[in-house]
Amino acid sequence: PKVAGAQTRIKAGRIPMRLITHEVQHYAGSPNFLRKGRGYTWYNEVFLFLNAAKEGFRGDFEGAFTNPRTRAGYWWKTTATVLVPALLAFLAAAGFAGKKMKEMYDRVTEYDKTSYIVIPMGMTDNDQVVYLRIPMDEVGRLIHGVFWKMLTGTDDVLEAAVQVAGLTAGQMPSQAPILDMVTTVSEYMIGRNPYDWFRGRQILTDDEQRVRGLPAAKKMGRWVLNKAGASVSWG
């Protein structure tokens, strides 16, 4: 992507090389993760890969709003690759492309229709829809999700807001494992049953929490090793 971005700008002509270098670094392909803020030494350790995510959103914001040379092109590309596919999918799901296409879109999950560009390919013998799920970059995914919710006009505004907000939440940098390990083990040490947020349940069963002892300690040890990336099994 960066080579293509550079070649496109060079072929366009009349663009200073300094400007081409800046735009390729910040707008084309992967984010400019070598550009670091003053707090890089701590925030990128607490939240893993936060600097790359920050630079990705920063590049999109600059290209879409603050750079007069790129913002028109940014929104033209976004319209062509994000908004128009969402509009066509909405029309097909509403029945404008025929009954068969509407039936296939009805069988696609709402999450996929909100988060991806969905292209139905057909039905299986057991009436399951087969479709392409084309991903987008995180900003495009968010714009697509908001636009899709506006088109569908859901009655539950709160639920729609939660779904849209959750589009990027799962892709944001996670907290460093050591911090989670410290707080979770501290809970265990003071007698509480720690909660495993990844699996959505308590680490210990009710019986293990009541009895404690070696069985609970072994299970807690397995959780710590899994969290540290050193997963092992023992009896």
Residue pairs with C-beta under 8 A, 6 or more apart in sequence:
1 28
1 29
1 30
2 24
2 28
2 29
2 30
4 28
5 23
5 24
5 27
5 28
5 29
6 20
6 24
6 28
9 15
9 20
9 23
9 24
10 20
19 69
23 63
23 67
23 69
23 70
25 32
25 35
26 32
26 35
26 55
26 58
26 59
26 62
26 63
27 59
27 62
27 63
27 70
30 52
31 52
31 53
31 55
31 56
31 58
31 59
32 55
32 59
33 51
33 52
33 55
35 55
36 44
36 51
37 43
37 51
37 54
40 51
43 50
43 51
44 50
44 51
45 176
46 175
46 176
46 179
47 173
47 174
47 175
47 176
48 173
48 174
48 175
48 176
49 173
50 173
53 172
53 173
56 137
56 138
56 139
57 138
57 139
60 74
60 137
60 139
62 70
63 70
63 71
63 74
64 70
64 71
64 74
64 75
64 78
65 71
78 140
78 143
81 136
81 140
82 136
82 140
82 143
82 144
82 147
83 143
83 144
83 147
85 117
85 144
86 117
86 144
86 147
86 148
86 151
87 147
87 151
89 105
89 113
89 117
89 118
89 148
90 148
90 151
90 152
91 97
92 101
92 102
92 105
92 120
93 102
93 105
93 106
93 113
94 102
95 101
95 102
101 120
104 120
104 122
104 123
104 129
104 131
105 113
105 118
105 120
107 127
107 128
107 129
108 118
108 120
108 129
108 131
110 163
111 163
112 118
112 131
112 133
113 148
114 144
114 145
114 148
114 149
114 163
114 164
114 167
115 141
115 144
115 145
115 167
116 133
116 134
116 135
116 136
116 141
117 132
117 133
117 134
117 136
117 144
118 131
118 132
118 133
118 134
119 131
119 132
119 134
120 129
120 130
120 131
121 130
121 131
121 132
122 129
122 130
123 129
123 130
124 130
135 141
136 144
138 168
138 171
141 167
141 168
142 164
142 167
142 168
145 163
145 164
145 167
146 164
149 160
149 163
149 164
154 160
177 227
177 228
177 229
180 197
180 227
181 224
181 227
181 228
184 194
184 195
184 203
184 223
184 227
185 194
185 220
185 224
187 193
187 194
188 194
188 203
188 220
193 202
193 203
193 204
193 209
194 202
194 203
194 204
194 220
194 223
195 201
195 202
195 203
196 202
196 203
196 223
202 209
203 219
203 220
203 223
204 216
204 219
204 220
208 215
208 216
208 219
209 216
218 234
222 231
222 232
222 233
225 231
225 232
